[in-house]
Amino acid sequence: MARTYLVTGALGCIGAWVTKTLVDRGDEVWVADVDTDHRRLDAVIEPDNLARVTYEDVDITSGDGIRRAIDRADARHVIHLAGLQVPACKADPAAGSMVNVVGTVNVLQAAADSDCERVVYASSAAVYGSADGDAPDEKWPGTPETHYGVFKQANEGNARVIHADRGLDSVGIRPLTVYGVGRDQGLTSDPTRAMKAAVVGRPFAIGFSGTTDYQYVADTAAAFVACADRASPGAHVYNLHGASVEMADVVALIRELRPSAEIDFGGPTIPIPPALDGSSIRAAFQDLPSTSLADGIRQTIERFQALHDQGRLDTHDLD
Ligand SMILES: NC(=O)c1ccc[n+]([C@@H]2O[C@H](COP(=O)([O-])OP(=O)(O)OC[C@H]3O[C@@H](n4cnc5c(N)ncnc54)[C@H](O)[C@@H]3O)[C@@H](O)[C@H]2O)c1
């Protein structure tokens, strides 16, 4: 039976793929975003399915705005992805906390006031900070090294308290380096931008180095949807794990597909562990997809190439 979902931040990268996952299987989706630029949705969803999406102009810093949207949609499931990323939170921590912390409290409170069954929200691996040692699991006490990570940690705490106080079920998901079509902003977007540059024949310099945990965006979206549909009662938090790979090997995979790609990389490692232990979510949801890095890069480059051939590839992020 088709269900109704409200997706905040659906005009962003992960949001576009969550929306695609839901509309492709026939569910009703309401999109709540402060932006009006649909380019990422256009890039990943076929027009017939995209025509079935309902748009709500919502700024989550307003509690009334998100409450109205949940009520109008009569949403039973909220997938909350709206947020500002690491560079924006660093540039303006007050604005970052308004959107990421106050905005998330607004979403959780509005959901608790409604008939919503569950909120699944984007936390982040940034809650850990650099975390010495091997792939941390969810019990590892994080010491975030960015405002963004501190804000995400606060969201997990607020979701736990709102569950205790008001009984709202929730799941926080901690992705790390999500890649794929639509990933064009944020600290770890450079590998995807390098794939796009390789397609259009432009040189690209990736601004960080070292090993990070690559998660294909379609798999990430599937994890959000599975949790929205099937999580057990409670206030859960799950890590995501994909493929933990050194930057030189990522560049080599891109060059296998585009041998003339001019990709450089350098700069610091990112203040996040190079791998997460993602075994808890896989134990809870055993059918989650797990696309290999080679396949994910191939699918991304093929989609970029198809959009480029149709004159529809947005390249503003390369300028
Ligand atoms: N992409 C990753 O690798 C990654 C990793 C860890 C966590 N996350 C988290 O996952 C979520 C989605 O990531 P993404 O890569 O799709 O981000 P994105 O930057 O592509 O999209 C974020 C969306 O949020 C919207 N937004 C911003 N402020 C808003 C506001 N006040 N009201 C309503 N909408 C607002 C933006 O318009 C945008 O469409 C974010 O919360 C992000 O912090 C992402």
The ligand as a MOL file (V3000), in Angstrom:
LIG
                    3D

  0  0  0     0  0            999 V3000
M  V30 BEGIN CTAB
M  V30 COUNTS 44 48 0 0 0
M  V30 BEGIN ATOM
M  V30 1 N 26.5870 14.1540 1.8040 0
M  V30 2 C 27.2880 13.5560 2.7710 0
M  V30 3 O 28.3600 12.9570 2.5370 0
M  V30 4 C 26.7820 13.5950 4.1790 0
M  V30 5 C 27.5260 12.9500 5.1770 0
M  V30 6 C 27.0530 12.9810 6.4850 0
M  V30 7 C 25.8650 13.6130 6.7750 0
M  V30 8 N 25.1700 14.2420 5.7810 0 CHG=1
M  V30 9 C 23.9320 14.9410 6.1350 0
M  V30 10 O 22.8820 14.4490 5.3060 0
M  V30 11 C 21.9610 15.5080 5.0220 0
M  V30 12 C 21.7890 15.6430 3.5190 0
M  V30 13 O 23.0870 15.8160 2.9210 0
M  V30 14 P 23.2110 16.2890 1.4100 0
M  V30 15 O 24.5820 15.9390 0.9420 0
M  V30 16 O 22.0430 15.8270 0.6500 0 CHG=-1
M  V30 17 O 23.1280 17.8750 1.6260 0
M  V30 18 P 22.8480 19.0540 0.5770 0
M  V30 19 O 23.6550 20.2030 1.0560 0
M  V30 20 O 23.0140 18.5730 -0.8220 0
M  V30 21 O 21.2950 19.3570 0.8040 0
M  V30 22 C 20.7970 19.9740 1.9460 0
M  V30 23 C 19.4210 20.5140 1.6270 0
M  V30 24 O 18.9210 21.1700 2.8050 0
M  V30 25 C 18.2280 22.3280 2.3800 0
M  V30 26 N 18.1590 23.3060 3.4580 0
M  V30 27 C 19.1770 24.0290 3.9900 0
M  V30 28 N 18.7030 24.8720 4.9270 0
M  V30 29 C 17.3650 24.6660 5.0110 0
M  V30 30 C 16.3280 25.2380 5.7890 0
M  V30 31 N 16.5730 26.2080 6.6660 0
M  V30 32 N 15.0710 24.7760 5.6110 0
M  V30 33 C 14.7920 23.8090 4.7000 0
M  V30 34 N 15.7330 23.2480 3.9150 0
M  V30 35 C 17.0060 23.6680 4.0740 0
M  V30 36 C 19.0500 22.8520 1.2030 0
M  V30 37 O 18.2890 23.7430 0.3870 0
M  V30 38 C 19.4110 21.5490 0.5010 0
M  V30 39 O 18.4390 21.2170 -0.4830 0
M  V30 40 C 22.5160 16.7740 5.6810 0
M  V30 41 O 21.8940 16.9280 6.9430 0
M  V30 42 C 23.9770 16.4460 5.8700 0
M  V30 43 O 24.5280 17.1350 6.9520 0
M  V30 44 C 25.6020 14.2460 4.4940 0
M  V30 END ATOM
M  V30 BEGIN BOND
M  V30 1 1 1 2
M  V30 2 2 2 3
M  V30 3 1 2 4
M  V30 4 1 4 5
M  V30 5 2 4 44
M  V30 6 2 5 6
M  V30 7 1 6 7
M  V30 8 2 7 8
M  V30 9 1 8 9
M  V30 10 1 8 44
M  V30 11 1 9 10
M  V30 12 1 9 42
M  V30 13 1 10 11
M  V30 14 1 11 12
M  V30 15 1 11 40
M  V30 16 1 12 13
M  V30 17 1 13 14
M  V30 18 2 14 15
M  V30 19 1 14 16
M  V30 20 1 14 17
M  V30 21 1 17 18
M  V30 22 2 18 19
M  V30 23 1 18 20
M  V30 24 1 18 21
M  V30 25 1 21 22
M  V30 26 1 22 23
M  V30 27 1 23 24
M  V30 28 1 23 38
M  V30 29 1 24 25
M  V30 30 1 25 26
M  V30 31 1 25 36
M  V30 32 1 26 27
M  V30 33 1 26 35
M  V30 34 2 27 28
M  V30 35 1 28 29
M  V30 36 1 29 30
M  V30 37 2 29 35
M  V30 38 1 30 31
M  V30 39 2 30 32
M  V30 40 1 32 33
M  V30 41 2 33 34
M  V30 42 1 34 35
M  V30 43 1 36 37
M  V30 44 1 36 38
M  V30 45 1 38 39
M  V30 46 1 40 41
M  V30 47 1 40 42
M  V30 48 1 42 43
M  V30 END BOND
M  V30 END CTAB
M  END
